[in-house]
Amino acid sequence: MFRFYPRASATELRHLAHLGGPLVVSNLAVVSMGVTDTLVAGRAGEVDLAGLALGSSIWAVCAVTLIGLLAAVSPLVAHLRGARDEPGCARQLQQAQWIALIGGLAVIGLLLAVPWWGRWIDTEEPVRQVMQQYLLALATGTLPFALGTALRGYCEGMGQVRPVMRIYLAAAVLNIPLDILLVFGAGPIPAMGGAGCGWATSLVSWAIAGALFWHANRDPAYRKLRLSLLPPRPDWPTQRHLLAVGLPICIGAASEVTFFASLAILLAPYGATIVAAHQIGMNVGTIFYLVALALAQALSIRTAQLMGQQRPRRARFASTVGVSSGILYAAAAGVLLITLRYPFVMAYTSNTDIIAVATNLLLLCAAFQIVDVAQAMAWGALRGYKDTRVPMVMQIFSYWLVGLTSAYWLGENLWGVYGYWTGICIGLGVASVLLGLRLWRTSGIAIASQRTK
């Protein structure tokens, strides 16, 4: 049974705030780029917004797959840093560069094939054209996105979260004029519509990767890191360990994102108005979710550091405090979504049909905040324990077998787009329960293992 210790809880909350605060800002900077894309594309027209909605849903799957492949970097580096093994920390990044390179090339191949497989998406032809041009533009920035993700994981695992925050804030600011310029055109630069957002994102990805590379080569905090554009020879034991932890994270994260992306594709036959309302609802919900995701990243780093210091009891306490604080945040976010749902939606569009649907969707978005944040926090803590395989199975079961099945049945037989969103709530609710139980079991095993030593 968990007991409340005020001083210890305050200490853990300070650690969570110290790590999570800059991560929250970094994640909000990332999502602000998506918000900027949606706002600018929305001003360009309904077709551009719908094409961006489909394209960004597909890109989200690719991006999260790459992020998941490299997600092991942050907790593994944090674990080694807790054990004061700085050369080991540097080795994780050097070998992660290979994973970023190979994974990035695979995603580029998929995006370049969009003229072929994009024909199978059931939507209007003008919307499909915007989607294809948007994804082809993103292919040019996929490699720097992957390499930048590896660098960010290393910096965060080393506890250097504030420089990352500053870089992503600068990138978010840069994205605004690039979006406006490339979507609407100016002078010799033609108006590209929704596809211009893809080119803007690619240019920003190059800027982020360059800034992180420069930072990692100059800051004295990385004195054991000898970083070059060409990674050292592959070290297979390190590679296997990175993939053993990272692949389940990748599959689990991809299962969640593909779950959401599949909803956009399933809703495509309902027309541009429904797809646009769905995109706005997801976009607003993502803003609040990425705050929780940053807290989950911070909890993962904190838990990994404590396990590296051989303090499993404290790790369990930190995990419990982290999950509880996340649930309180989600409750507050839900109240804000309900209260301000009209201003949120009207910032994206003046189309009354879209506003009517999107504001109702935000009510459902408020409902699934608690379960979504709870499962994200539990999953973050489990990554700190390097427990990723069983949580992966739980996520696939929750999102695809429970969530998507119930979403499709409720949507097609009862409530349309609202039925699909109700299915989201059901799938996330099952995930939160299963991952919470798994976290309690894993932390208990870690404590018992220390007793037997």
C-alpha positions, 0 to 999 in steps of 0.5 A: 500500500502506498503511503504519502510522505509530504517531504519525499513527495515534494522532492520528487515533484521538484525533480519532475519539474526540473526535468519536465519543465524544459521538456514540456516547453520543448514538446509544446514547441514541437506541437506548436509547429503542427498547430502553425501548420494547421492554422496556416493550411486552414487559411489556405482552404478546406482542401489544403486543411483536409490534405494536411490532416491526412498527410500529417496523420501518416507522417505521425506514424513515420515520425513516432516509429523513428522516435520509438526506435531511438527512445531507448537512448534517453533512459539507457543514458540516464541509467548509465549516468546514474551509475557515473559511466560517462563513456558508456553514455557516449557509446549509446549515442554513437551506436544510435546514429546507425539506427537513425541512419537505417531507420531514416532511409527506410522511412524515406523509401516509404514516403517516396512511394506515396504516389503508388500507395496513396491511391488506396486512400478513399478521399477526394482527388484534390485532397489526395494531391495535397497529401502526396505533395506534403509527404514527398516534401517531408522525405527531404527532412527525414534523415536530419529528423532521425539524427536529431532525435538521437541527439535529443535523447542523449542530451535529455538522458544526460540531464541537459534539457534546457539547451534542447528546450532553447533549440526547439523554441527557436525552431518553432519560431522559425517555422512560422515565417517558413509556413506562411512563405511556402504556403502562400508564396512571395516573389519568386517563391510560388504558393504551394498550399498545404504542401508548403507546410511539409517543406517548412517542416523539412527545413526546420528539421535540418536546423534542429539537427545542426543546432543539436550537433553543434551543441553536443560538440561544444558543451563541456557536459559531453566531454566524453563524447567524440561526435562526428558526422560519420559514426564509429564502427557498429558495436553489436552488443550495444546495438542489440541492447538499444534495439532490445529496449527500443524496438518494443517502445517503437512498436508500442508508440507506433501502435498508438499513433497508427491507431489515431492515424487509422481513424483519420483514414476511416473518417475520410469517406465522411468528407472534408468537413468531418476530417477537418473537424477531427484534425482540429480536435486531435490537434488541440488534444495533442497540445495538452497530451504533449505536456503529459508526454514531457512529464512521462519523459522526465519520469522515465529519466528520473526512474532510470537514474534511481535504478542506476543508483540501485535505489528501487524503493525510491524509484517506485515512490517516484513513479507513484508520485509521477503518475498521480501528478499526471492524473491531477494535471489531466483533470485540470486539462479536461476542465480547460478543454470543456470551458474554452472549447469554442475559442480553441476551435475558432482559432483554427477556422471560421467554417460553422459546420466544422466548428459545430463538430469540432467543439463536440469532439473536444468534449470527448477529448476532455473525457479521455484526458485522464486515461490517456495521461495515466497510461502515458505516465505509467509507460514512461516509468516502465521505460525507466525500468527498461521494461518494454516488451510486455507493455508493448503487447498491452498497448497493441491489445488495448489500441487495436483489439479493444480501441479500434474495434469498438471505435469502428463498431460505434462509429459505423453503427451508432454515432459516426465520428462521435462513435469513433472518438468514444472508441478512443476513450475505451482503448485508452482506458484499457491501456491505462489500467493494464500499464498501471498494474504492470508498473506496480508489478515491475517496481515490486520485482525490482525491490524484491531483487535487491533484497535477495542480493 
